[in-house]
Amino acid sequence: MTISPEQHTAVRSWIRSTAYPLTTVAPSAPLDDLRPLLGMLGERTAVVGYGAGTRGAHELFALQMRIARLLVAEAGFRAVAFDQDWTLGVRLDTYVRTGAGDPVTLLESAEPFCRTAEVLALVRWMRAFNEDHPHDPVRFVGVSPHETGPSAYDTVTDYVRRAAPALLDELESCYAGLRPQGEVAAHTRRYRALPDRRSWRDRARAAHTLVAAVPASDGHARALHNARVIVQYHELHDHDDDPRDPHNMACYERFFAENVLWWHEHTGRRTLFWTSSSHSAKAPGRIISFPPDPGSASHNAGSHLQDRLGDRYLSVGLTFGRGELATYTGAPPHRVPGAAPPLVESVLEDDAAGDYLLDLRKTGTPRPVADWLARTAMSRAIGPRHDPADDTAHHMTGGSLAEWFDVLVHRRQVTPARPLRLGAAP
């Protein structure tokens, strides 16, 4: 993973000559500096996945928002999919479509890394866009089955009651005890504590099979996919702790991709997958190191999307040089030093280049640069814990920059993301 001084010089020279400078991270600023990204989209691009190696940087969240504004307003994207709970996504989608509900209260139910002022600003922007485009709205989609709530069961049951009432008793028998009563997290703990979870999982699958056999009418596709998300929930949590994959990430990655794809195929609209680079990179051999946890490898969501979509999937990676990051744990912000080798950020970071947008697929790339892009890379991946004295230990590896990303967005300096404040004006 080392780079020679000559190759280092060649890569930086290439970046300076080919990258597009980024002039601002202000979320509401004009989008002129980002507009070259439109030329990097293929006409057939169906899904763009993008994220950074951290969820704690204000500037990277702000750049994700600016990219969302650009792709929605000027490239016809009509969904922003988050790696958040499917049923929470439905409630947030109701808000961005109709204005019903309080986005602050809704985001309080999100994962900590989405309980931020930056994500709230995106949700409010989506609502404002839809007020101006009531007949062509942008949608909010959650693609995680982690805390599948009662509304998914209601969607399935209401459809069967309307379309095939004779099957309602059988469906309710399948779902007996499965539908969460009260807090979903407590329900999940009860499910995980069962000595044998197979009967619950199998009944969720039987319900999905039942709904699939109902003659299709208006609402069938949505009901069937809600039944599928219920199956995903039970498959996700039907596992025993494995030190090699303690959070069952292989399952998460597959379900993230499945749900993004379902939304795109169901609606026929271009979809933006807002997540972290560990999920969005095209990385079938991705290895994540979050010390002190052991490094773990899995086929990630971006690679599943690549397998299905080919060149219709575009992967955008956001990287950064130094600064401070929010922790979402109540601890002080992480201090992150300037990147040192073998992190790729140590080469991408260049005061002369500044902040920039870079197409990694440019033709005519000099041989030393192409060789560097194709080498096994180590890129920052910072989770809830970080040791600045052992910065390089927090990383993603198992592939190359050219394999992982089509486009890079680099920011030199970052500051902590802003935690969501209860009581903020709706």
C-alpha positions as CSV (number, residue, x, y, z in Angstrom):
1,M,0.0,0.0,0.0
2,T,3.0,2.3,0.1
3,I,3.5,4.8,-2.7
4,S,6.8,6.0,-4.1
5,P,7.6,9.8,-4.1
6,E,7.4,9.8,-7.9
7,Q,4.0,8.1,-7.9
8,H,2.8,10.5,-5.1
9,T,3.9,13.5,-7.2
10,A,2.1,12.0,-10.3
11,V,-1.1,11.4,-8.5
12,R,-1.2,14.9,-7.0
13,S,-0.4,16.5,-10.3
14,W,-3.2,14.5,-12.0
15,I,-5.7,15.6,-9.3
16,R,-4.7,19.3,-9.7
17,S,-5.1,19.1,-13.5
18,T,-8.4,17.2,-13.6
19,A,-10.4,17.8,-10.5
20,Y,-13.2,20.3,-10.3
21,P,-12.8,22.8,-7.3
22,L,-15.5,22.9,-4.7
23,T,-16.1,26.4,-3.4
24,T,-18.6,26.0,-0.6
25,V,-20.3,23.5,1.7
26,A,-23.2,25.9,2.5
27,P,-26.3,23.6,2.1
28,S,-28.4,26.4,0.4
29,A,-25.6,27.8,-1.7
30,P,-25.8,27.8,-5.5
31,L,-24.8,24.5,-7.1
32,D,-22.5,25.7,-9.8
33,D,-19.4,24.1,-8.4
34,L,-21.1,20.7,-8.1
35,R,-22.7,20.8,-11.5
36,P,-19.8,18.9,-13.3
37,L,-21.2,15.8,-11.4
38,L,-24.2,15.9,-13.8
39,G,-21.7,15.1,-16.7
40,M,-20.4,12.1,-14.7
41,L,-23.8,10.5,-14.6
42,G,-24.6,8.1,-17.4
43,E,-27.9,8.4,-19.2
44,R,-28.7,5.0,-17.8
45,T,-27.7,5.7,-14.2
46,A,-30.6,4.4,-12.0
47,V,-29.1,4.5,-8.5
48,V,-26.4,6.7,-7.0
49,G,-24.9,5.5,-3.7
50,Y,-22.8,7.9,-1.7
51,G,-21.3,8.3,1.7
52,A,-18.2,9.1,3.7
53,G,-16.0,7.1,6.0
54,T,-17.6,8.9,8.9
55,R,-21.1,10.0,10.0
56,G,-19.8,12.7,12.3
57,A,-18.7,15.5,9.9
58,H,-20.9,18.6,9.3
59,E,-19.2,19.4,6.0
60,L,-19.6,16.0,4.6
61,F,-23.3,15.9,5.5
62,A,-23.7,19.3,4.0
63,L,-22.0,18.1,0.7
64,Q,-24.4,15.1,0.7
65,M,-27.3,17.5,1.0
66,R,-26.0,19.7,-1.8
67,I,-25.6,16.7,-4.1
68,A,-29.1,15.6,-3.2
69,R,-30.4,19.0,-4.2
70,L,-28.6,18.9,-7.5
71,L,-29.7,15.4,-8.4
72,V,-33.3,15.9,-7.4
73,A,-33.7,19.4,-9.0
74,E,-31.6,18.8,-12.2
75,A,-31.2,15.1,-12.9
76,G,-34.7,13.7,-12.1
77,F,-33.9,11.7,-9.0
78,R,-37.1,11.3,-7.0
79,A,-36.2,9.3,-3.9
80,V,-33.6,9.7,-1.2
81,A,-33.1,6.3,0.5
82,F,-31.5,6.2,3.9
83,D,-30.2,3.2,5.8
84,Q,-32.9,3.9,8.4
85,D,-35.9,1.8,9.5
86,W,-38.4,1.1,6.7
87,T,-41.4,2.1,8.9
88,L,-39.8,5.3,10.1
89,G,-39.1,6.1,6.4
90,V,-42.8,5.8,5.7
91,R,-43.6,8.4,8.4
92,L,-40.9,10.7,7.1
93,D,-42.2,10.2,3.6
94,T,-45.6,11.2,4.7
95,Y,-44.1,14.4,6.1
96,V,-42.2,15.3,3.0
97,R,-45.2,14.6,0.8
98,T,-48.0,16.2,2.8
99,G,-46.5,18.2,5.7
100,A,-48.2,15.9,8.3
101,G,-46.1,15.3,11.4
102,D,-43.2,16.9,13.1
103,P,-39.8,16.1,11.4
104,V,-37.9,16.8,14.6
105,T,-40.0,14.3,16.6
106,L,-39.7,11.8,13.7
107,L,-35.9,12.0,13.5
108,E,-35.7,11.4,17.2
109,S,-36.6,7.8,16.3
110,A,-33.8,7.5,13.8
111,E,-30.3,6.0,14.3
112,P,-28.1,8.5,16.2
113,F,-26.1,9.4,13.1
114,C,-29.2,10.7,11.5
115,R,-30.5,12.6,14.5
116,T,-28.6,15.7,13.2
117,A,-29.5,19.2,12.2
118,E,-28.0,18.4,8.7
119,V,-30.4,15.6,8.1
120,L,-33.3,17.7,9.4
121,A,-32.3,20.4,6.9
122,L,-32.5,17.8,4.1
123,V,-35.9,16.6,5.2
124,R,-37.2,20.2,5.3
125,W,-35.7,20.9,1.9
126,M,-37.5,17.9,0.5
127,R,-40.8,19.2,2.0
128,A,-40.2,22.6,0.4
129,F,-39.4,21.0,-3.0
130,N,-42.6,19.0,-2.9
131,E,-44.7,22.0,-2.1
132,D,-43.4,23.5,-5.3
133,H,-43.8,20.1,-7.2
134,P,-46.9,18.5,-5.8
135,H,-47.4,16.3,-8.9
136,D,-43.8,15.1,-9.1
137,P,-42.6,14.7,-5.5
138,V,-39.3,13.5,-4.1
139,R,-39.8,10.6,-1.7
140,F,-38.1,9.6,1.5
141,V,-37.3,5.9,1.8
142,G,-35.9,3.9,4.8
143,V,-34.2,0.7,3.6
144,S,-33.4,-1.0,6.9
145,P,-35.6,-3.7,8.6
146,H,-33.8,-3.2,11.9
147,E,-36.9,-1.9,13.9
148,T,-39.8,-2.8,11.6
149,G,-42.8,-1.3,13.4
150,P,-46.6,-2.1,13.5
151,S,-47.4,0.0,10.5
152,A,-45.8,-2.6,8.2
153,Y,-48.1,-5.3,9.5
154,D,-51.1,-2.8,9.2
155,T,-50.2,-2.3,5.5
156,V,-50.2,-6.0,4.8
157,T,-53.4,-6.7,6.9
158,D,-55.4,-3.9,5.4
159,Y,-54.6,-5.0,1.9
160,V,-55.6,-8.6,2.5
161,R,-58.8,-7.4,4.3
162,R,-59.7,-5.4,1.2
163,A,-58.5,-7.7,-1.6
164,A,-58.9,-11.2,-0.2
165,P,-60.9,-11.2,3.1
166,A,-61.3,-14.9,3.1
167,L,-57.5,-15.2,3.8
168,L,-57.5,-12.7,6.7
169,D,-57.8,-15.2,9.5
170,E,-54.9,-17.2,8.0
171,L,-52.8,-14.1,7.8
172,E,-53.5,-13.0,11.3
173,S,-52.6,-16.5,12.5
174,C,-49.3,-16.1,10.8
175,Y,-48.7,-12.8,12.5
176,A,-50.0,-13.7,15.9
177,G,-47.4,-12.5,18.4
178,L,-45.1,-11.1,15.7
179,R,-46.6,-7.7,15.5
180,P,-44.7,-5.5,18.0
181,Q,-46.8,-4.2,20.9
182,G,-45.2,-1.1,22.4
183,E,-41.5,-0.3,21.9
184,V,-40.0,-2.2,19.0
185,A,-36.6,-2.5,20.6
186,A,-38.1,-4.3,23.6
187,H,-40.0,-6.6,21.2
188,T,-36.8,-7.4,19.4
189,R,-35.1,-8.3,22.7
190,R,-37.9,-10.7,23.5
191,Y,-37.6,-12.2,20.0
192,R,-33.8,-12.6,20.3
193,A,-34.3,-14.2,23.7
194,L,-36.5,-17.0,22.4
195,P,-34.9,-20.5,22.7
196,D,-36.1,-21.2,19.1
197,R,-36.8,-18.3,16.8
198,R,-37.5,-20.4,13.8
199,S,-41.3,-20.6,14.2
200,W,-41.6,-16.8,14.2
201,R,-39.3,-16.5,11.2
202,D,-41.2,-19.3,9.3
203,R,-44.6,-17.7,10.1
204,A,-43.3,-14.4,8.7
205,R,-42.3,-16.2,5.5
206,A,-45.6,-18.0,5.3
207,A,-47.4,-14.6,5.5
208,H,-45.3,-13.3,2.6
209,T,-46.1,-16.4,0.6
210,L,-49.8,-15.9,1.3
211,V,-49.8,-12.2,0.2
212,A,-47.8,-13.1,-2.9
213,A,-50.7,-15.5,-4.0
214,V,-53.4,-12.8,-3.6
215,P,-54.6,-11.6,-7.0
216,A,-52.9,-8.3,-7.7
217,S,-54.8,-5.1,-7.4
218,D,-54.0,-1.5,-6.4
219,G,-51.7,-1.6,-3.4
220,H,-50.5,-5.2,-3.9
221,A,-46.9,-4.4,-4.6
222,R,-46.6,-2.2,-1.5
223,A,-48.3,-4.8,0.7
224,L,-46.1,-7.6,-0.6
225,H,-43.0,-5.6,0.0
226,N,-44.0,-4.7,3.5
227,A,-44.5,-8.4,4.1
228,R,-41.0,-9.0,2.7
229,V,-39.6,-6.3,5.1
230,I,-41.2,-8.2,8.0
231,V,-39.4,-11.4,6.8
232,Q,-36.2,-9.4,6.6
233,Y,-36.6,-8.2,10.2
234,H,-37.0,-11.8,11.5
235,E,-34.1,-13.1,9.4
236,L,-31.9,-10.3,10.5
237,H,-32.5,-10.9,14.2
238,D,-32.6,-14.7,13.9
239,H,-28.9,-15.1,14.5
240,D,-26.5,-15.9,17.3
241,D,-23.7,-13.5,18.1
242,D,-20.7,-14.3,15.9
243,P,-17.4,-12.5,16.7
244,R,-16.7,-12.4,13.0
245,D,-19.9,-10.6,12.3
246,P,-21.5,-9.6,15.6
247,H,-24.1,-7.3,14.1
248,N,-25.1,-9.6,11.2
249,M,-23.8,-7.0,8.8
250,A,-23.9,-9.4,5.8
251,C,-27.7,-9.5,6.3
252,Y,-28.0,-5.8,6.6
253,E,-26.0,-5.2,3.4
254,R,-28.1,-7.5,1.4
255,F,-31.4,-6.0,2.7
256,F,-30.3,-2.4,2.2
257,A,-29.6,-3.3,-1.5
258,E,-32.8,-5.3,-1.9
259,N,-34.9,-2.4,-0.6
260,V,-33.2,0.3,-2.6
261,L,-33.7,-1.9,-5.7
262,W,-37.3,-2.6,-4.9
263,W,-38.1,1.1,-4.6
264,H,-36.3,2.0,-7.9
265,E,-37.9,-0.9,-9.8
266,H,-41.4,-0.3,-8.3
267,T,-41.4,3.4,-9.1
268,G,-39.2,3.4,-12.2
269,R,-37.5,6.6,-10.8
270,R,-33.9,7.4,-10.2
271,T,-32.9,6.8,-6.5
272,L,-30.2,8.3,-4.3
273,F,-28.8,6.0,-1.6
274,W,-27.6,8.3,1.3
275,T,-25.4,6.2,3.6
276,S,-21.7,5.7,4.5
277,S,-19.0,4.7,2.1
278,S,-18.7,1.3,3.8
279,H,-22.2,0.5,2.5
280,S,-22.2,2.4,-0.8
281,A,-18.8,1.5,-2.2
282,K,-18.7,-1.2,-4.8
283,A,-16.8,-3.5,-2.4
284,P,-17.4,-7.2,-2.5
285,G,-14.4,-7.9,-0.4
286,R,-14.7,-5.0,1.9
287,I,-13.0,-5.3,5.3
288,I,-13.9,-2.8,8.1
289,S,-11.6,-2.2,11.0
290,F,-13.3,-0.4,14.0
291,P,-10.9,-1.0,16.9
292,P,-11.1,-2.6,19.3
293,D,-13.6,-4.9,17.4
294,P,-11.9,-7.3,15.1
295,G,-11.9,-6.5,11.4
296,S,-14.9,-7.9,9.6
297,A,-15.5,-8.7,5.9
298,S,-18.8,-8.8,4.0
299,H,-20.3,-8.4,0.5
300,N,-21.7,-4.9,1.0
301,A,-24.8,-3.1,-0.3
302,G,-22.9,-1.2,-3.0
303,S,-21.5,-4.5,-4.4
304,H,-25.0,-6.1,-4.4
305,L,-26.3,-3.0,-6.3
306,Q,-23.4,-3.2,-8.7
307,D,-24.2,-6.9,-9.3
308,R,-27.8,-6.1,-10.2
309,L,-27.4,-2.8,-12.0
310,G,-23.9,-2.9,-13.5
311,D,-23.0,0.5,-15.0
312,R,-26.5,1.8,-13.9
313,Y,-25.1,2.1,-10.4
314,L,-22.8,5.1,-9.7
315,S,-20.7,5.1,-6.5
316,V,-19.6,8.4,-5.0
317,G,-17.2,8.4,-2.1
318,L,-16.6,11.4,0.2
319,T,-13.2,11.7,1.9
320,F,-11.6,14.2,4.3
321,G,-8.3,15.3,5.6
322,R,-8.5,16.3,9.2
323,G,-10.7,18.0,11.9
324,E,-13.2,17.0,14.5
325,L,-16.2,14.6,14.3
326,A,-19.3,14.1,16.4
327,T,-19.5,10.9,18.4
328,Y,-23.3,10.6,19.1
329,T,-22.4,8.9,22.4
330,G,-22.2,12.0,24.7
331,A,-18.4,11.9,24.5
332,P,-16.5,14.9,23.3
333,P,-15.8,15.1,19.5
334,H,-13.2,12.9,18.0
335,R,-10.0,14.8,17.1
336,V,-8.8,13.4,13.8
337,P,-5.2,14.3,12.7
338,G,-4.0,14.8,9.2
339,A,-4.0,11.5,7.3
340,A,-0.8,9.5,7.3
341,P,0.3,6.7,5.0
342,P,-1.0,4.1,4.2
343,L,-4.4,5.9,4.2
344,V,-5.3,7.0,0.7
345,E,-6.4,10.4,2.2
346,S,-2.7,11.1,2.8
347,V,-2.4,11.3,-1.0
348,L,-5.7,12.9,-1.7
349,E,-5.1,15.7,0.8
350,D,-3.3,18.6,-1.1
351,D,-3.6,22.2,-0.1
352,A,-2.9,23.2,-3.7
353,A,-5.9,21.2,-4.9
354,G,-8.2,22.3,-2.1
355,D,-11.6,20.8,-1.9
356,Y,-12.6,19.0,-5.1
357,L,-14.8,16.7,-7.2
358,L,-12.9,14.1,-9.1
359,D,-14.0,11.5,-11.8
360,L,-11.9,8.4,-11.2
361,R,-12.9,7.0,-14.6
362,K,-11.3,9.7,-16.8
363,T,-9.7,8.4,-19.9
364,G,-6.0,9.0,-20.6
365,T,-5.0,8.6,-16.9
366,P,-1.2,8.4,-16.6
367,R,0.1,4.9,-15.9
368,P,1.5,5.7,-12.4
369,V,-1.9,7.1,-11.4
370,A,-3.9,4.2,-12.9
371,D,-1.6,1.8,-11.1
372,W,-2.2,3.6,-7.8
373,L,-6.0,3.7,-8.3
374,A,-6.0,-0.1,-8.9
375,R,-3.9,-1.0,-5.9
376,T,-5.5,-2.4,-2.6
377,A,-6.4,0.8,-0.7
378,M,-6.9,1.7,2.9
379,S,-9.4,4.5,3.5
380,R,-10.7,6.0,6.7
381,A,-13.7,4.4,8.4
382,I,-14.5,6.0,11.8
383,G,-17.3,4.8,14.0
384,P,-18.4,5.7,17.5
385,R,-14.8,5.3,18.9
386,H,-11.6,6.7,17.6
387,D,-8.0,6.8,18.9
388,P,-6.1,9.7,17.2
389,A,-2.9,8.1,18.2
390,D,-3.8,5.0,16.2
391,D,-5.7,6.8,13.4
392,T,-4.7,4.4,10.6
393,A,-6.2,1.5,12.5
394,H,-9.7,2.8,11.7
395,H,-10.1,2.0,8.1
396,M,-11.8,0.2,5.2
397,T,-9.8,-2.1,3.0
398,G,-10.1,-5.2,0.8
399,G,-10.4,-3.3,-2.5
400,S,-9.0,-0.4,-4.6
401,L,-10.3,3.1,-5.1
402,A,-11.0,2.4,-8.7
403,E,-13.1,-0.6,-7.7
404,W,-14.9,1.1,-4.9
405,F,-15.8,4.5,-6.4
406,D,-16.6,6.1,-9.7
407,V,-16.4,9.7,-8.3
408,L,-14.6,11.2,-5.3
409,V,-15.5,14.3,-3.3
410,H,-12.7,15.5,-1.0
411,R,-12.9,18.0,1.8
412,R,-9.8,19.1,3.6
413,Q,-11.2,20.3,7.0
414,V,-14.2,19.1,8.9
415,T,-16.1,20.1,12.1
416,P,-18.5,18.0,14.1
417,A,-22.0,17.3,12.8
418,R,-24.7,19.2,14.8
419,P,-26.8,16.9,17.1
420,L,-30.6,17.4,16.7
421,R,-32.0,19.6,19.4
422,L,-35.3,18.7,20.9
423,G,-37.8,21.5,20.7
424,A,-36.4,22.8,17.4
425,A,-39.1,24.7,15.4
426,P,-40.9,22.3,13.0
